[in-house]
Amino acid sequence: MRVPDGRPLIGTSDDIAPMVRWLLFVATLVVLIVAIGGITRLTESGLSITQWKPITGAIPPLTEAQWQTEFAGYRKIPQYLDVNGPAGMTLAQYKFIYFWEWAHRLLARLIGLAFALPLAWFWYKRTIPLGYKPRLLALLALGGLQGAVGWWMVSSGLTPEAADRVSHFRLAAHLLVALTTLGGLVWTALDLKALARGEPPARLTGFATMALTALFFQLFMGAMVAGLRAGYVAGAGWFSLDAWPLMQGRLFPEGVEWTAGLGHTLFSDPYFTHFIHRWWAWVVVLLLIVMGRRLRARRQRLASVAIHSAFGAQVILGICTIWSGVALWLAVSHQLCGALLVAATVWGAHALGRRDPVNALSAP
């Protein structure tokens, strides 16, 4: 059934299936860029490109002169002056960190194209169901915002007043916009799948809102830990109880700075942010266990298994990251699993909010 302008009111499975695959493909790319973003952060590569060129920046330096120009720009920022310069960074070492930041930005451009071009095609073919255009445009806007926030984050590390890192608040904003976009892509794809079955869009229940809010705060605190490099403050050593569940041999760590105020302690003290991040995780785990039980009661076993698998792996990877002294591959896997946990939790929240089509259509 179509409205007078040709748009499908409900949509057929033939119309909707390609849109679902498209959204899930873009969601997969977002998960990938979150992982590459973790590599970029852990290799200190994020400040290696000191200019934002949305179009021409897709082409890396191709000649020795171009490389020297890029390296000269990098040698002016605090990260080089305070850290890498005194350490004797070579051009070859600079090329290594440049590659990861360039790959991160290139993938961001590809994600933009992978979303915008099919969206224009579906719009042109008039296969977007009624009511979904604003939502898809909002997701496109989130993608654009992510690029702007990314440069806003990088610019915080380029000023003379900066330390050798970007603002951890801006880093958190950059990560959370990406994960919000991921959640929106998954939810919209699931709504479209339901639409193809003749079901109305799912609603966000009170419990699902609570679970997603708790997870959002945990991810925010994780970004604080990453930005402050607070993963290193607990100590290290495989299976060392002094590093986990304790921090430097204590339940509550020494070294927390209280004199600057509670806000500074909560969001800018590496010891306290790490402490909150590791213990708030168990609040999230408890809520997700309850979500899994509710999903099983509604015969949504696959979503329940996905949630349990994701948070179980996330907890194990987090602990192993600390024990390893923040080994690169473990820390990146932890960040990657965090993105998968978002997707799984959104899936579970959507399944809990699915409504019976007969009752929904007959409701006043």
N, C-alpha and C positions, 0 to 999 in steps of 0.2 A: 504494500500500500504506500502511495506517495502523495505528498501535498502538492498544491498547484504549481509550485516552482520547480517541481521535479525531484526534490529531496525525498528519500525514503522515510516514512513515518516510523516504521519499526525496523525494516531491513530484513533481507533474506540471508541465509547462511552463506550463500555465494558472494554477497556483497560484504559481509562482515568478516568472514574468515581471513581474507588478506589483510584487513586492518588489524586484527588480533595478532597475526604473525608479525606484522610491521612493528607494532608497539612492543611486543616481547623481544624482538630483535634489538630495538633501540634500548630497551631496558638492559639487555645483555651487554651492550656497548657501554652503558653507564656503569655497570658493575666492573667492567674491564678498566675503565678510566679511573675508578676509585682505587683499584689495585696499582695502576701505574702512578697515580698521585702519591700513593704510599711509598713507592720506590723513589720518586722524585724527592719526597720529604726526607727520607732516611739517608739518601746519598747526598743531601745538601745541594740538590741541583736546581731548586726552585728559583734562585736568584741569578742563574747563569745567563739568562736572556734579559737584558735590562731595558728593552723597549717593547711596546705592544703594537704590533703591526698585524691587524686581523687578516689581511689578504696576502701581502708580500711576505709576511713572516712564515708562511707555509713552506717557503724555499729556504733551506739552510745555507750557510756559507759554502761556496763552491771553489773558491780560490784561496790561496795562501793569504793574499791581501785582505780578503773579506774576513778570514778567521782572525787575523791580527787586529782588524777594526773591532770585531766583537769582543775579543779578549781585552783590548784597551778600554772598552766601556766597562767591562767587569772589574778591571783593576782599580776603578774609581770608587767602588762601593765598599761599605764597611766589612762585609764578609771577606773580601779579599784583603783589605788593608789590615784587618785585625786577626784573621785566621789563616787563610790560604796563602797569602803573600809571604808572611813570616815562615810558613812551612815550606816555601819554595815550590809552589804550584807551577807545573810546566804547561805548555800549550796542549800537549797530549792529554794531560789530566783535565784540563779545562774542556776539551772536546768531549770527554766522557760525561761530565755533568751536563754539558750543553745538550747532548743527545737525549737524555731523559726528559729534560724540560721541553725540548722541541717535540719529542714524541707525544708528550702529554698534551701540548697545545694542538698538535696535528690531529690527534684523535678527537679532541674537543670540536675541531672544525668538521671532521667527518661525521660526528654525531649530529651536529647541526644540519648538515646536508641530508643525512639519513632520516632525519625527522621532517625537515621542511619540504624536500622534493616530493616524497610520497604524499604528504599532506596536501600539497598543491594539486597533485594528480587526483586524489580522492575527491577533493573539492571540485575540480573541473568535471569529473565524471558524475558528480552528484550522488555519490554512494555513502556520504556521511549521514548517519541517521539524525533525525530531528533532535535538537538539544545537545548534540555532542560537539558542534563547532566551537562554542565558547570554551569548552573544556580543553579541546585540542589546541586552541590558540593560547590558553593559559599555560599549557605545557611548553609550547614554543617560546613563550615569554620567559618562563623559568629557565629554559636553556640559554637564552640571551643574557638573562640576569647572571647566570653562572659564569659566563665569560667575563662580564663586567666585574663581578665579585673576585674572580681569579686575579685580574690585573690589580684591583684595589688591594688585594692581599699582597701581591708581589711588590707593589709600590711602597708598602710599609717597611720593606727591608732595604730600600735603595737610598733613603735619605741619610744625610750625615749624622742625624741624631739617632738613627737606628742602631741596634746591636747587630750581631751577625745572623739575625733571624727575622722572619716576618712576625707580625702581630699574631699572637695565638688566638685572639678574638676573631680576627679576619680569617685565619685558617679554619676556625670552627664554622664561621658563616659559609665559607667556600664548600666545606664538606657537607654541611647540613642542607644547603640548597641542592647539591647533587643527590643526596639521599631522599629529599622530599620529592624531587623530580622522579626518581626511581619509583617511589611509592605511588605517585600519581600515574605513572605509566602502567604499573601492574594493576592498580585498581580499575583504570579505564579499560584495559584489555579484558579484565574479568567481567566488568559490566557489559561490554560488547558481546562476550560469549554468552552471558545470561540473556541478553536481548535476542540473540539468534535462537534461543530456546523458548522465546516468548515470555521471559521473566522480566520484571521491572528492575531498575537499578537497586543495588544493595544500599542499606542505610548504615551509618556508623553508630553502633550501639554505645551506651555509656561505658560498659566494661571495656570494649575495644578501644575507646578513646583513652581510658585510663592506662591501658597496657601500652598503647602507642606513645602516649605522653611520657611514661616512665622510660621507655626505650629511647625516645628522643633526648631526654635528659642524660641518659647514660652515654649516648653517642656524643653529645655535646661535651661531657666531661672527658670522654676519650680524646676528643680533639684538643681539649685543654692540656691533657697529659702529653699529647704529641707535640703541640706547639711549645710547651715549656720544657720539653725533653725530660719529662718527669718519670719516664719509664726506667731511667737509670738510677733513681734515688733509693730504690728498695734494697739494693745489693744484688748479687747474682750467685750462681752456683747450682748445678743441676741437682734437683730434689732437696735443695737447701730450705729447711723450714724457716731459717732466718730471713730469707728473701720472699718466701710465700709459704704459709699465710701471714707470716710476720713481715715487718719492714725493718731491715737492719737489726733484727733480733728482738723487735718490740711490736706489740699489737698496734699501738699508736706511735707514729714515728717521732723521733726527736728532730729538732730543726725547724718546726713550723713557726712561721713569722706571724705574730698576732698584733704587733704594734701599729701596722698600717691600716687596721680596720678589718671587720669581718668580710666585707666585699673583696678586698684584696686577698685575704687568706683563702677564701673559697674559690676564687677564679684565677689567682695569679701566683699562689704559693705551690711550688712543685710537690712538696711533701703532702700537703693537704688535698690537692686535686687528685693525686694518685690514690690516697687513702679513700676518698669518696668514690672514685671510679671503681676500685676493686670491690668495695662492699655494697654499693648501690646495685652492682651487677646481680646480687642475690635477690634483691627486690624484683628486678626484672625477670629473673628466672622463675620466681614464685608465681608471678602474674602469668607468665607464658605456660607454666604447667597447668594452671587453672584454665587458660584458654584452650590448651590441648584437650583437657578433659571435657570441656563444653563442646569442642568440635567432634570428639568421639561420640558424645551423646546425640549429636545431630548427624551422625554417620558421615562425617568429613574426616575420615581416618588419614587420608593422604596429606591433607594440610596439617594435621596434628603431628604426623611423622616428620614432615618438613621442618616444623617449628622446633621440635625436640632435637632433631639432628643439628639444626643450625645453632641453637644456643648451647648445646653440648659441645660442639666443635669450637665455638667461640670462647667458652670458658677454658677449655683445655689449651687452646692456642694462646690465650692471654697469660695463663700461668707459665706456659713454656717460654713465652717471650721474655718474661721477667727472669726466669731461671737461666736463660741463655745469655743474659746481659744485653737483651734487645738485638738478637741476631736478625739480619735483614730479612731472610726468607720467612722467618716466623712472624715478625712484625707485619710484613706485607700480607701474609696469609690471614692474620688477625683482622686487618682492615678489610680484606676481601670478604672474609666470613661475616663481618659486620654488615656489609651491603647485602649479602645473601639472607642474613637474619631479618633485615628490613623487608625484603621481598616476601619472605615466608610469613612474617607477622602480618603484613598487609593482606596476604592471601587468607590467613586465618580470620582477620577482622572482617574481610569481605564475606567469607563463608558464614560467619556468625550473623551478619546483617542481611543475608538473603531473605527475601520475603516470598511467601506463597503467591503465585501470580493471580490466582482466583480471588483470594482475600484482598490482595493489594488493589485490584481493579474494582472491587465492589466497595472498598472503603470510601467514606464520604470525603 
